[in-house]
Amino acid sequence: MKSSIFLALCMLPFCLPAQKNPLHKLLKQHADKFEAVLSNPQHQVQIIYTQIDRDAGNQPRFTTYTWGLDTGLYFYPASTVKMPTALLALEKLNELQITGLDKHAVMQHGAVTAPQTPVAQDTTSANGLPSLAHYIRKLFIVSDNDAHNRLYEFLGQEYLNRRLWEKGYRRIRVLHRLAAPNYTPETNRYTNPVSFFRPPNEPQAGELLYYQGEVYSEARPAFTLRNELCGKGYINNAGELVSEPFDFRQRNFASLLDLHHILQAAMFPEHVPAQRRFRLTPDDYRLLWRCMSELPRQSNYPRYPEKDYPDGYVKFLMYGDSKTRIPEHIRIFNKVGNAYGYLTDVAYIVDFEHGVEFMLSATIHVNANQIYNDGMYEYDQVGYPFLGELGRAVYQYELKRPRKFRPDLSRFR
């Protein structure tokens, strides 16, 4: 089993000695639930847990602990990359500084280089038209892949990665659209033309506000990681087994630490270094917090049947292994990812009734046969139960953890 390690994040003003790591103690205390997974190196578990304590003025202080954290080890981040993409899309729109252009403007995509596809309508929105705000709703509420891809196309591959690196998130690369098998590493460099128009409920409806032509991205982040060649084999696009390691070198990556930092920047923008922040408006943050925590059954546009989208559908920590409803007093602001046997959740969890708040991020790999792209992963048997138990164990610990001052969490209601 990997030894427990302690990390004080660079922006954190306070830390404790490693031997007092409560995460280490918690995992040991519940060894019956965690030891079998943690002791198996194939699961590649990484965990980050941040305690939040408020002072008399409600200012937060963060203390962070980790288990198995390894920023140089590859894991497939899947849909977790949608979070930085959404944040940067909002930021880019703000930085254009065009009168009338905002996240509710009608957003349409053209198509130039195959296999690009155009978008002019969105029947899942209230007005039947696509917008950046509506894509963000779908991206967080049910982790919609197309919604992410449309924001990726607005940003462009090079811009997206360069801006993240400039902010200090240097263990990230977003190189491709998601669930888009017709694209290659080369065609993912090309991103569609995008146009924004005034929405139909405004004067001068339909007026072109901004046009961005097709973009080709030349530069891309270059770094190597351990384990980018994985497993014993994979199923190719023809459905054939190839008996050689699966190559992730042209795939997306985001270290758990960078994802944890990005979530912290989204939830506590005033309390991270200026370089790491995203240039968003108060209304942008309200949209993000609402969409990051909204449950599928609470959405009217689009409508998501609860039988197909239970509360735990994209809330792996605490509820990923359950079909029960999440209590009204608990809200989870998060982004999950699952693909190729990798499960990840990056979450800020709040209990308004008991005055509890904490951040918890974790990733686990469940692919016992070491064959990729065969759809045979132990999500239900191992992955979701582990993340559910982990979230509940930390939550129960937080319920009992003494706090000098009860937090005022009203801004997140």
VEXROPA-241738 format. One record per residue (C-alpha): x, z, y; residue in one letter; residue number from 1. Coordinates in steps of 0.1 Angstrom, whole numbers, plus 5000, padded with zeros to 4 digits. Example, Ala and Ser with C-alpha at 12.3 -4.5 7.8 and 13.67 -1.06 7.14 Angstrom:
// residues 2
<domi px="5123" pz="5078" py="4955" resn="A" resi="1"/>
<domi px="5137" pz="5071" py="4989" resn="S" resi="2"/>
// end
This chain:
// residues 413
<domi px="5000" pz="5000" py="5000" resn="M" resi="1"/>
<domi px="5012" pz="4992" py="5034" resn="K" resi="2"/>
<domi px="5022" pz="5022" py="5053" resn="S" resi="3"/>
<domi px="5001" pz="5033" py="5082" resn="S" resi="4"/>
<domi px="5016" pz="5025" py="5116" resn="I" resi="5"/>
<domi px="5007" pz="5036" py="5151" resn="F" resi="6"/>
<domi px="5006" pz="5014" py="5181" resn="L" resi="7"/>
<domi px="5001" pz="5024" py="5217" resn="A" resi="8"/>
<domi px="4989" pz="4992" py="5234" resn="L" resi="9"/>
<domi px="5009" pz="4983" py="5265" resn="C" resi="10"/>
<domi px="4980" pz="4991" py="5289" resn="M" resi="11"/>
<domi px="4973" pz="5025" py="5274" resn="L" resi="12"/>
<domi px="4984" pz="5056" py="5293" resn="P" resi="13"/>
<domi px="4982" pz="5081" py="5265" resn="F" resi="14"/>
<domi px="4992" pz="5083" py="5228" resn="C" resi="15"/>
<domi px="4998" pz="5108" py="5200" resn="L" resi="16"/>
<domi px="5025" pz="5111" py="5174" resn="P" resi="17"/>
<domi px="5021" pz="5087" py="5144" resn="A" resi="18"/>
<domi px="5017" pz="5116" py="5120" resn="Q" resi="19"/>
<domi px="4985" pz="5126" py="5138" resn="K" resi="20"/>
<domi px="4969" pz="5092" py="5134" resn="N" resi="21"/>
<domi px="4932" pz="5100" py="5126" resn="P" resi="22"/>
<domi px="4927" pz="5065" py="5112" resn="L" resi="23"/>
<domi px="4953" pz="5072" py="5085" resn="H" resi="24"/>
<domi px="4937" pz="5105" py="5077" resn="K" resi="25"/>
<domi px="4902" pz="5090" py="5077" resn="L" resi="26"/>
<domi px="4912" pz="5063" py="5052" resn="L" resi="27"/>
<domi px="4929" pz="5089" py="5030" resn="K" resi="28"/>
<domi px="4899" pz="5112" py="5032" resn="Q" resi="29"/>
<domi px="4876" pz="5085" py="5019" resn="H" resi="30"/>
<domi px="4900" pz="5071" py="4993" resn="A" resi="31"/>
<domi px="4871" pz="5065" py="4969" resn="D" resi="32"/>
<domi px="4858" pz="5039" py="4993" resn="K" resi="33"/>
<domi px="4890" pz="5024" py="5006" resn="F" resi="34"/>
<domi px="4920" pz="5030" py="4983" resn="E" resi="35"/>
<domi px="4913" pz="5001" py="4958" resn="A" resi="36"/>
<domi px="4912" pz="4976" py="4987" resn="V" resi="37"/>
<domi px="4940" pz="4990" py="5008" resn="L" resi="38"/>
<domi px="4964" pz="4993" py="4978" resn="S" resi="39"/>
<domi px="4959" pz="4956" py="4969" resn="N" resi="40"/>
<domi px="4983" pz="4935" py="4991" resn="P" resi="41"/>
<domi px="4963" pz="4904" py="4984" resn="Q" resi="42"/>
<domi px="4936" pz="4918" py="5007" resn="H" resi="43"/>
<domi px="4960" pz="4918" py="5037" resn="Q" resi="44"/>
<domi px="4939" pz="4944" py="5056" resn="V" resi="45"/>
<domi px="4946" pz="4951" py="5092" resn="Q" resi="46"/>
<domi px="4927" pz="4977" py="5113" resn="I" resi="47"/>
<domi px="4928" pz="4987" py="5150" resn="I" resi="48"/>
<domi px="4908" pz="5017" py="5162" resn="Y" resi="49"/>
<domi px="4906" pz="5027" py="5199" resn="T" resi="50"/>
<domi px="4892" pz="5060" py="5210" resn="Q" resi="51"/>
<domi px="4877" pz="5061" py="5244" resn="I" resi="52"/>
<domi px="4876" pz="5093" py="5265" resn="D" resi="53"/>
<domi px="4861" pz="5095" py="5300" resn="R" resi="54"/>
<domi px="4872" pz="5117" py="5328" resn="D" resi="55"/>
<domi px="4849" pz="5135" py="5353" resn="A" resi="56"/>
<domi px="4845" pz="5102" py="5372" resn="G" resi="57"/>
<domi px="4836" pz="5083" py="5340" resn="N" resi="58"/>
<domi px="4869" pz="5065" py="5340" resn="Q" resi="59"/>
<domi px="4880" pz="5056" py="5305" resn="P" resi="60"/>
<domi px="4912" pz="5065" py="5288" resn="R" resi="61"/>
<domi px="4921" pz="5045" py="5256" resn="F" resi="62"/>
<domi px="4941" pz="5058" py="5227" resn="T" resi="63"/>
<domi px="4947" pz="5033" py="5199" resn="T" resi="64"/>
<domi px="4957" pz="5036" py="5162" resn="Y" resi="65"/>
<domi px="4964" pz="5009" py="5137" resn="T" resi="66"/>
<domi px="4967" pz="5004" py="5099" resn="W" resi="67"/>
<domi px="4986" pz="4974" py="5085" resn="G" resi="68"/>
<domi px="4988" pz="4956" py="5118" resn="L" resi="69"/>
<domi px="5011" pz="4926" py="5115" resn="D" resi="70"/>
<domi px="5010" pz="4900" py="5143" resn="T" resi="71"/>
<domi px="5034" pz="4877" py="5124" resn="G" resi="72"/>
<domi px="5012" pz="4874" py="5093" resn="L" resi="73"/>
<domi px="4988" pz="4844" py="5092" resn="Y" resi="74"/>
<domi px="4951" pz="4849" py="5086" resn="F" resi="75"/>
<domi px="4924" pz="4824" py="5094" resn="Y" resi="76"/>
<domi px="4904" pz="4838" py="5124" resn="P" resi="77"/>
<domi px="4874" pz="4816" py="5118" resn="A" resi="78"/>
<domi px="4847" pz="4822" py="5144" resn="S" resi="79"/>
<domi px="4865" pz="4850" py="5163" resn="T" resi="80"/>
<domi px="4882" pz="4823" py="5184" resn="V" resi="81"/>
<domi px="4848" pz="4816" py="5199" resn="K" resi="82"/>
<domi px="4851" pz="4847" py="5220" resn="M" resi="83"/>
<domi px="4882" pz="4836" py="5241" resn="P" resi="84"/>
<domi px="4867" pz="4800" py="5243" resn="T" resi="85"/>
<domi px="4835" pz="4814" py="5258" resn="A" resi="86"/>
<domi px="4853" pz="4836" py="5283" resn="L" resi="87"/>
<domi px="4876" pz="4807" py="5294" resn="L" resi="88"/>
<domi px="4846" pz="4783" py="5297" resn="A" resi="89"/>
<domi px="4829" pz="4807" py="5322" resn="L" resi="90"/>
<domi px="4862" pz="4812" py="5340" resn="E" resi="91"/>
<domi px="4869" pz="4774" py="5343" resn="K" resi="92"/>
<domi px="4834" pz="4768" py="5357" resn="L" resi="93"/>
<domi px="4840" pz="4795" py="5384" resn="N" resi="94"/>
<domi px="4874" pz="4781" py="5393" resn="E" resi="95"/>
<domi px="4859" pz="4747" py="5400" resn="L" resi="96"/>
<domi px="4842" pz="4762" py="5430" resn="Q" resi="97"/>
<domi px="4815" pz="4735" py="5433" resn="I" resi="98"/>
<domi px="4784" pz="4744" py="5452" resn="T" resi="99"/>
<domi px="4754" pz="4746" py="5429" resn="G" resi="100"/>
<domi px="4775" pz="4744" py="5397" resn="L" resi="101"/>
<domi px="4770" pz="4774" py="5375" resn="D" resi="102"/>
<domi px="4765" pz="4783" py="5338" resn="K" resi="103"/>
<domi px="4728" pz="4773" py="5340" resn="H" resi="104"/>
<domi px="4735" pz="4737" py="5351" resn="A" resi="105"/>
<domi px="4725" pz="4710" py="5326" resn="V" resi="106"/>
<domi px="4756" pz="4703" py="5305" resn="M" resi="107"/>
<domi px="4758" pz="4669" py="5288" resn="Q" resi="108"/>
<domi px="4785" pz="4654" py="5266" resn="H" resi="109"/>
<domi px="4795" pz="4618" py="5262" resn="G" resi="110"/>
<domi px="4814" pz="4602" py="5233" resn="A" resi="111"/>
<domi px="4845" pz="4580" py="5236" resn="V" resi="112"/>
<domi px="4869" pz="4584" py="5208" resn="T" resi="113"/>
<domi px="4856" pz="4586" py="5172" resn="A" resi="114"/>
<domi px="4843" pz="4608" py="5157" resn="P" resi="115"/>
<domi px="4830" pz="4624" py="5190" resn="Q" resi="116"/>
<domi px="4792" pz="4628" py="5193" resn="T" resi="117"/>
<domi px="4772" pz="4629" py="5225" resn="P" resi="118"/>
<domi px="4747" pz="4656" py="5235" resn="V" resi="119"/>
<domi px="4719" pz="4651" py="5261" resn="A" resi="120"/>
<domi px="4692" pz="4675" py="5249" resn="Q" resi="121"/>
<domi px="4689" pz="4709" py="5232" resn="D" resi="122"/>
<domi px="4655" pz="4716" py="5218" resn="T" resi="123"/>
<domi px="4665" pz="4753" py="5211" resn="T" resi="124"/>
<domi px="4666" pz="4761" py="5249" resn="S" resi="125"/>
<domi px="4637" pz="4771" py="5271" resn="A" resi="126"/>
<domi px="4638" pz="4738" py="5291" resn="N" resi="127"/>
<domi px="4650" pz="4716" py="5262" resn="G" resi="128"/>
<domi px="4683" pz="4709" py="5279" resn="L" resi="129"/>
<domi px="4719" pz="4721" py="5271" resn="P" resi="130"/>
<domi px="4738" pz="4745" py="5294" resn="S" resi="131"/>
<domi px="4770" pz="4765" py="5292" resn="L" resi="132"/>
<domi px="4749" pz="4797" py="5293" resn="A" resi="133"/>
<domi px="4728" pz="4786" py="5264" resn="H" resi="134"/>
<domi px="4758" pz="4776" py="5243" resn="Y" resi="135"/>
<domi px="4772" pz="4811" py="5249" resn="I" resi="136"/>
<domi px="4739" pz="4826" py="5237" resn="R" resi="137"/>
<domi px="4740" pz="4807" py="5204" resn="K" resi="138"/>
<domi px="4778" pz="4812" py="5200" resn="L" resi="139"/>
<domi px="4775" pz="4850" py="5200" resn="F" resi="140"/>
<domi px="4740" pz="4857" py="5186" resn="I" resi="141"/>
<domi px="4744" pz="4837" py="5154" resn="V" resi="142"/>
<domi px="4780" pz="4824" py="5158" resn="S" resi="143"/>
<domi px="4768" pz="4788" py="5162" resn="D" resi="144"/>
<domi px="4797" pz="4763" py="5155" resn="N" resi="145"/>
<domi px="4784" pz="4734" py="5175" resn="D" resi="146"/>
<domi px="4780" pz="4757" py="5206" resn="A" resi="147"/>
<domi px="4817" pz="4766" py="5203" resn="H" resi="148"/>
<domi px="4828" pz="4730" py="5199" resn="N" resi="149"/>
<domi px="4810" pz="4719" py="5231" resn="R" resi="150"/>
<domi px="4828" pz="4746" py="5251" resn="L" resi="151"/>
<domi px="4861" pz="4736" py="5234" resn="Y" resi="152"/>
<domi px="4854" pz="4700" py="5246" resn="E" resi="153"/>
<domi px="4848" pz="4712" py="5281" resn="F" resi="154"/>
<domi px="4880" pz="4732" py="5282" resn="L" resi="155"/>
<domi px="4903" pz="4707" py="5263" resn="G" resi="156"/>
<domi px="4928" pz="4719" py="5238" resn="Q" resi="157"/>
<domi px="4958" pz="4721" py="5260" resn="E" resi="158"/>
<domi px="4940" pz="4739" py="5289" resn="Y" resi="159"/>
<domi px="4924" pz="4764" py="5265" resn="L" resi="160"/>
<domi px="4957" pz="4774" py="5249" resn="N" resi="161"/>
<domi px="4978" pz="4773" py="5281" resn="R" resi="162"/>
<domi px="4954" pz="4796" py="5300" resn="R" resi="163"/>
<domi px="4953" pz="4821" py="5271" resn="L" resi="164"/>
<domi px="4991" pz="4822" py="5270" resn="W" resi="165"/>
<domi px="4994" pz="4826" py="5307" resn="E" resi="166"/>
<domi px="4972" pz="4857" py="5304" resn="K" resi="167"/>
<domi px="4996" pz="4871" py="5279" resn="G" resi="168"/>
<domi px="4977" pz="4863" py="5247" resn="Y" resi="169"/>
<domi px="5006" pz="4845" py="5230" resn="R" resi="170"/>
<domi px="4996" pz="4850" py="5194" resn="R" resi="171"/>
<domi px="4967" pz="4826" py="5196" resn="I" resi="172"/>
<domi px="4963" pz="4789" py="5190" resn="R" resi="173"/>
<domi px="4930" pz="4770" py="5191" resn="V" resi="174"/>
<domi px="4937" pz="4736" py="5177" resn="L" resi="175"/>
<domi px="4904" pz="4723" py="5163" resn="H" resi="176"/>
<domi px="4867" pz="4723" py="5164" resn="R" resi="177"/>
<domi px="4849" pz="4744" py="5138" resn="L" resi="178"/>
<domi px="4830" pz="4731" py="5108" resn="A" resi="179"/>
<domi px="4838" pz="4695" py="5119" resn="A" resi="180"/>
<domi px="4855" pz="4680" py="5088" resn="P" resi="181"/>
<domi px="4856" pz="4644" py="5102" resn="N" resi="182"/>
<domi px="4882" pz="4654" py="5128" resn="Y" resi="183"/>
<domi px="4920" pz="4653" py="5122" resn="T" resi="184"/>
<domi px="4947" pz="4672" py="5141" resn="P" resi="185"/>
<domi px="4951" pz="4641" py="5162" resn="E" resi="186"/>
<domi px="4914" pz="4635" py="5170" resn="T" resi="187"/>
<domi px="4910" pz="4672" py="5179" resn="N" resi="188"/>
<domi px="4934" pz="4665" py="5208" resn="R" resi="189"/>
<domi px="4908" pz="4642" py="5223" resn="Y" resi="190"/>
<domi px="4878" pz="4660" py="5240" resn="T" resi="191"/>
<domi px="4846" pz="4644" py="5251" resn="N" resi="192"/>
<domi px="4836" pz="4636" py="5287" resn="P" resi="193"/>
<domi px="4814" pz="4663" py="5301" resn="V" resi="194"/>
<domi px="4789" pz="4661" py="5330" resn="S" resi="195"/>
<domi px="4770" pz="4688" py="5348" resn="F" resi="196"/>
<domi px="4737" pz="4682" py="5366" resn="F" resi="197"/>
<domi px="4713" pz="4703" py="5387" resn="R" resi="198"/>
<domi px="4686" pz="4718" py="5364" resn="P" resi="199"/>
<domi px="4650" pz="4706" py="5366" resn="P" resi="200"/>
<domi px="4637" pz="4738" py="5383" resn="N" resi="201"/>
<domi px="4660" pz="4733" py="5414" resn="E" resi="202"/>
<domi px="4657" pz="4711" py="5445" resn="P" resi="203"/>
<domi px="4675" pz="4678" py="5439" resn="Q" resi="204"/>
<domi px="4671" pz="4682" py="5401" resn="A" resi="205"/>
<domi px="4692" pz="4658" py="5381" resn="G" resi="206"/>
<domi px="4719" pz="4655" py="5408" resn="E" resi="207"/>
<domi px="4754" pz="4651" py="5393" resn="L" resi="208"/>
<domi px="4775" pz="4682" py="5402" resn="L" resi="209"/>
<domi px="4807" pz="4675" py="5382" resn="Y" resi="210"/>
<domi px="4821" pz="4650" py="5359" resn="Y" resi="211"/>
<domi px="4851" pz="4654" py="5336" resn="Q" resi="212"/>
<domi px="4863" pz="4624" py="5317" resn="G" resi="213"/>
<domi px="4878" pz="4624" py="5282" resn="E" resi="214"/>
<domi px="4909" pz="4645" py="5280" resn="V" resi="215"/>
<domi px="4939" pz="4640" py="5257" resn="Y" resi="216"/>
<domi px="4960" pz="4671" py="5251" resn="S" resi="217"/>
<domi px="4997" pz="4666" py="5245" resn="E" resi="218"/>
<domi px="5011" pz="4701" py="5246" resn="A" resi="219"/>
<domi px="5000" pz="4727" py="5221" resn="R" resi="220"/>
<domi px="5013" pz="4762" py="5213" resn="P" resi="221"/>
<domi px="5042" pz="4761" py="5187" resn="A" resi="222"/>
<domi px="5050" pz="4792" py="5167" resn="F" resi="223"/>
<domi px="5054" pz="4799" py="5130" resn="T" resi="224"/>
<domi px="5038" pz="4827" py="5110" resn="L" resi="225"/>
<domi px="5043" pz="4840" py="5075" resn="R" resi="226"/>
<domi px="5018" pz="4829" py="5049" resn="N" resi="227"/>
<domi px="5007" pz="4797" py="5066" resn="E" resi="228"/>
<domi px="5010" pz="4781" py="5031" resn="L" resi="229"/>
<domi px="4985" pz="4801" py="5010" resn="C" resi="230"/>
<domi px="4973" pz="4804" py="4975" resn="G" resi="231"/>
<domi px="4977" pz="4783" py="4943" resn="K" resi="232"/>
<domi px="4954" pz="4754" py="4952" resn="G" resi="233"/>
<domi px="4925" pz="4740" py="4972" resn="Y" resi="234"/>
<domi px="4895" pz="4717" py="4969" resn="I" resi="235"/>
<domi px="4901" pz="4686" py="4990" resn="N" resi="236"/>
<domi px="4875" pz="4665" py="5009" resn="N" resi="237"/>
<domi px="4869" pz="4644" py="4977" resn="A" resi="238"/>
<domi px="4860" pz="4676" py="4958" resn="G" resi="239"/>
<domi px="4891" pz="4675" py="4937" resn="E" resi="240"/>
<domi px="4914" pz="4705" py="4929" resn="L" resi="241"/>
<domi px="4949" pz="4701" py="4944" resn="V" resi="242"/>
<domi px="4973" pz="4725" py="4927" resn="S" resi="243"/>
<domi px="4995" pz="4733" py="4956" resn="E" resi="244"/>
<domi px="4993" pz="4759" py="4985" resn="P" resi="245"/>
<domi px="4967" pz="4753" py="5012" resn="F" resi="246"/>
<domi px="4983" pz="4744" py="5045" resn="D" resi="247"/>
<domi px="4971" pz="4764" py="5075" resn="F" resi="248"/>
<domi px="4999" pz="4752" py="5099" resn="R" resi="249"/>
<domi px="4975" pz="4729" py="5117" resn="Q" resi="250"/>
<domi px="4947" pz="4755" py="5118" resn="R" resi="251"/>
<domi px="4935" pz="4780" py="5144" resn="N" resi="252"/>
<domi px="4951" pz="4814" py="5146" resn="F" resi="253"/>
<domi px="4945" pz="4846" py="5167" resn="A" resi="254"/>
<domi px="4962" pz="4878" py="5160" resn="S" resi="255"/>
<domi px="4940" pz="4908" py="5156" resn="L" resi="256"/>
<domi px="4958" pz="4925" py="5184" resn="L" resi="257"/>
<domi px="4952" pz="4897" py="5208" resn="D" resi="258"/>
<domi px="4915" pz="4896" py="5198" resn="L" resi="259"/>
<domi px="4912" pz="4934" py="5203" resn="H" resi="260"/>
<domi px="4928" pz="4930" py="5238" resn="H" resi="261"/>
<domi px="4905" pz="4901" py="5247" resn="I" resi="262"/>
<domi px="4874" pz="4922" py="5238" resn="L" resi="263"/>
<domi px="4888" pz="4950" py="5258" resn="Q" resi="264"/>
<domi px="4892" pz="4927" py="5288" resn="A" resi="265"/>
<domi px="4856" pz="4915" py="5283" resn="A" resi="266"/>
<domi px="4841" pz="4950" py="5282" resn="M" resi="267"/>
<domi px="4865" pz="4969" py="5305" resn="F" resi="268"/>
<domi px="4878" pz="4943" py="5330" resn="P" resi="269"/>
<domi px="4887" pz="4969" py="5356" resn="E" resi="270"/>
<domi px="4909" pz="4988" py="5331" resn="H" resi="271"/>
<domi px="4932" pz="4961" py="5318" resn="V" resi="272"/>
<domi px="4962" pz="4946" py="5336" resn="P" resi="273"/>
<domi px="4952" pz="4919" py="5361" resn="A" resi="274"/>
<domi px="4971" pz="4892" py="5342" resn="Q" resi="275"/>
<domi px="4949" pz="4898" py="5311" resn="R" resi="276"/>
<domi px="4916" pz="4896" py="5329" resn="R" resi="277"/>
<domi px="4892" pz="4867" py="5330" resn="F" resi="278"/>
<domi px="4879" pz="4856" py="5364" resn="R" resi="279"/>
<domi px="4842" pz="4862" py="5359" resn="L" resi="280"/>
<domi px="4813" pz="4872" py="5381" resn="T" resi="281"/>
<domi px="4792" pz="4903" py="5376" resn="P" resi="282"/>
<domi px="4764" pz="4880" py="5364" resn="D" resi="283"/>
<domi px="4788" pz="4864" py="5338" resn="D" resi="284"/>
<domi px="4796" pz="4899" py="5324" resn="Y" resi="285"/>
<domi px="4759" pz="4907" py="5322" resn="R" resi="286"/>
<domi px="4753" pz="4875" py="5302" resn="L" resi="287"/>
<domi px="4783" pz="4882" py="5279" resn="L" resi="288"/>
<domi px="4773" pz="4918" py="5272" resn="W" resi="289"/>
<domi px="4737" pz="4908" py="5265" resn="R" resi="290"/>
<domi px="4746" pz="4879" py="5242" resn="C" resi="291"/>
<domi px="4774" pz="4898" py="5224" resn="M" resi="292"/>
<domi px="4750" pz="4926" py="5215" resn="S" resi="293"/>
<domi px="4717" pz="4908" py="5211" resn="E" resi="294"/>
<domi px="4704" pz="4907" py="5176" resn="L" resi="295"/>
<domi px="4690" pz="4874" py="5162" resn="P" resi="296"/>
<domi px="4654" pz="4889" py="5159" resn="R" resi="297"/>
<domi px="4655" pz="4897" py="5196" resn="Q" resi="298"/>
<domi px="4662" pz="4861" py="5207" resn="S" resi="299"/>
<domi px="4633" pz="4839" py="5219" resn="N" resi="300"/>
<domi px="4655" pz="4808" py="5226" resn="Y" resi="301"/>
<domi px="4664" pz="4800" py="5199" resn="P" resi="302"/>
<domi px="4641" pz="4818" py="5175" resn="R" resi="303"/>
<domi px="4659" pz="4832" py="5144" resn="Y" resi="304"/>
<domi px="4637" pz="4844" py="5114" resn="P" resi="305"/>
<domi px="4647" pz="4879" py="5105" resn="E" resi="306"/>
<domi px="4646" pz="4871" py="5068" resn="K" resi="307"/>
<domi px="4674" pz="4846" py="5073" resn="D" resi="308"/>
<domi px="4692" pz="4864" py="5101" resn="Y" resi="309"/>
<domi px="4691" pz="4902" py="5094" resn="P" resi="310"/>
<domi px="4706" pz="4926" py="5120" resn="D" resi="311"/>
<domi px="4739" pz="4927" py="5101" resn="G" resi="312"/>
<domi px="4743" pz="4889" py="5101" resn="Y" resi="313"/>
<domi px="4771" pz="4890" py="5126" resn="V" resi="314"/>
<domi px="4776" pz="4928" py="5127" resn="K" resi="315"/>
<domi px="4800" pz="4933" py="5098" resn="F" resi="316"/>
<domi px="4813" pz="4967" py="5108" resn="L" resi="317"/>
<domi px="4787" pz="4993" py="5099" resn="M" resi="318"/>
<domi px="4760" pz="4968" py="5089" resn="Y" resi="319"/>
<domi px="4774" pz="4937" py="5072" resn="G" resi="320"/>
<domi px="4765" pz="4950" py="5038" resn="D" resi="321"/>
<domi px="4730" pz="4961" py="5047" resn="S" resi="322"/>
<domi px="4696" pz="4944" py="5054" resn="K" resi="323"/>
<domi px="4683" pz="4974" py="5074" resn="T" resi="324"/>
<domi px="4676" pz="4972" py="5111" resn="R" resi="325"/>
<domi px="4702" pz="4986" py="5135" resn="I" resi="326"/>
<domi px="4687" pz="5016" py="5154" resn="P" resi="327"/>
<domi px="4677" pz="5010" py="5190" resn="E" resi="328"/>
<domi px="4702" pz="5035" py="5203" resn="H" resi="329"/>
<domi px="4732" pz="5017" py="5188" resn="I" resi="330"/>
<domi px="4746" pz="4985" py="5203" resn="R" resi="331"/>
<domi px="4775" pz="4965" py="5189" resn="I" resi="332"/>
<domi px="4793" pz="4941" py="5213" resn="F" resi="333"/>
<domi px="4814" pz="4920" py="5190" resn="N" resi="334"/>
<domi px="4826" pz="4887" py="5175" resn="K" resi="335"/>
<domi px="4829" pz="4881" py="5138" resn="V" resi="336"/>
<domi px="4845" pz="4854" py="5117" resn="G" resi="337"/>
<domi px="4843" pz="4844" py="5080" resn="N" resi="338"/>
<domi px="4858" pz="4814" py="5063" resn="A" resi="339"/>
<domi px="4883" pz="4806" py="5035" resn="Y" resi="340"/>
<domi px="4879" pz="4842" py="5022" resn="G" resi="341"/>
<domi px="4889" pz="4858" py="5055" resn="Y" resi="342"/>
<domi px="4865" pz="4883" py="5071" resn="L" resi="343"/>
<domi px="4872" pz="4896" py="5106" resn="T" resi="344"/>
<domi px="4852" pz="4917" py="5131" resn="D" resi="345"/>
<domi px="4863" pz="4928" py="5166" resn="V" resi="346"/>
<domi px="4838" pz="4953" py="5180" resn="A" resi="347"/>
<domi px="4830" pz="4977" py="5208" resn="Y" resi="348"/>
<domi px="4803" pz="5001" py="5194" resn="I" resi="349"/>
<domi px="4781" pz="5023" py="5215" resn="V" resi="350"/>
<domi px="4756" pz="5050" py="5206" resn="D" resi="351"/>
<domi px="4736" pz="5058" py="5237" resn="F" resi="352"/>
<domi px="4717" pz="5087" py="5221" resn="E" resi="353"/>
<domi px="4748" pz="5107" py="5211" resn="H" resi="354"/>
<domi px="4772" pz="5095" py="5239" resn="G" resi="355"/>
<domi px="4796" pz="5078" py="5215" resn="V" resi="356"/>
<domi px="4818" pz="5047" py="5222" resn="E" resi="357"/>
<domi px="4848" pz="5033" py="5204" resn="F" resi="358"/>
<domi px="4865" pz="5000" py="5196" resn="M" resi="359"/>
<domi px="4872" pz="4989" py="5161" resn="L" resi="360"/>
<domi px="4887" pz="4957" py="5148" resn="S" resi="361"/>
<domi px="4895" pz="4947" py="5112" resn="A" resi="362"/>
<domi px="4903" pz="4918" py="5090" resn="T" resi="363"/>
<domi px="4903" pz="4915" py="5052" resn="I" resi="364"/>
<domi px="4911" pz="4886" py="5028" resn="H" resi="365"/>
<domi px="4890" pz="4882" py="4997" resn="V" resi="366"/>
<domi px="4900" pz="4853" py="4975" resn="N" resi="367"/>
<domi px="4909" pz="4865" py="4941" resn="A" resi="368"/>
<domi px="4914" pz="4831" py="4924" resn="N" resi="369"/>
<domi px="4937" pz="4820" py="4953" resn="Q" resi="370"/>
<domi px="4919" pz="4787" py="4955" resn="I" resi="371"/>
<domi px="4908" pz="4777" py="4990" resn="Y" resi="372"/>
<domi px="4877" pz="4757" py="5000" resn="N" resi="373"/>
<domi px="4860" pz="4763" py="4966" resn="D" resi="374"/>
<domi px="4833" pz="4786" py="4981" resn="G" resi="375"/>
<domi px="4843" pz="4813" py="4956" resn="M" resi="376"/>
<domi px="4851" pz="4844" py="4977" resn="Y" resi="377"/>
<domi px="4843" pz="4880" py="4972" resn="E" resi="378"/>
<domi px="4825" pz="4885" py="5005" resn="Y" resi="379"/>
<domi px="4795" pz="4904" py="4990" resn="D" resi="380"/>
<domi px="4815" pz="4922" py="4964" resn="Q" resi="381"/>
<domi px="4844" pz="4934" py="4984" resn="V" resi="382"/>
<domi px="4846" pz="4921" py="5020" resn="G" resi="383"/>
<domi px="4813" pz="4932" py="5036" resn="Y" resi="384"/>
<domi px="4811" pz="4965" py="5018" resn="P" resi="385"/>
<domi px="4847" pz="4974" py="5030" resn="F" resi="386"/>
<domi px="4839" pz="4965" py="5066" resn="L" resi="387"/>
<domi px="4805" pz="4982" py="5065" resn="G" resi="388"/>
<domi px="4820" pz="5014" py="5050" resn="E" resi="389"/>
<domi px="4849" pz="5013" py="5075" resn="L" resi="390"/>
<domi px="4826" pz="5011" py="5105" resn="G" resi="391"/>
<domi px="4804" pz="5039" py="5092" resn="R" resi="392"/>
<domi px="4834" pz="5062" py="5085" resn="A" resi="393"/>
<domi px="4848" pz="5057" py="5120" resn="V" resi="394"/>
<domi px="4813" pz="5062" py="5135" resn="Y" resi="395"/>
<domi px="4807" pz="5094" py="5116" resn="Q" resi="396"/>
<domi px="4841" pz="5106" py="5128" resn="Y" resi="397"/>
<domi px="4833" pz="5097" py="5164" resn="E" resi="398"/>
<domi px="4800" pz="5116" py="5162" resn="L" resi="399"/>
<domi px="4820" pz="5148" py="5155" resn="K" resi="400"/>
<domi px="4850" pz="5141" py="5177" resn="R" resi="401"/>
<domi px="4849" pz="5165" py="5208" resn="P" resi="402"/>
<domi px="4848" pz="5150" py="5242" resn="R" resi="403"/>
<domi px="4853" pz="5169" py="5274" resn="K" resi="404"/>
<domi px="4829" pz="5146" py="5294" resn="F" resi="405"/>
<domi px="4799" pz="5128" py="5280" resn="R" resi="406"/>
<domi px="4803" pz="5091" py="5289" resn="P" resi="407"/>
<domi px="4778" pz="5073" py="5312" resn="D" resi="408"/>
<domi px="4771" pz="5041" py="5293" resn="L" resi="409"/>
<domi px="4742" pz="5029" py="5314" resn="S" resi="410"/>
<domi px="4760" pz="4997" py="5324" resn="R" resi="411"/>
<domi px="4759" pz="4985" py="5288" resn="F" resi="412"/>
<domi px="4721" pz="4990" py="5283" resn="R" resi="413"/>
// end
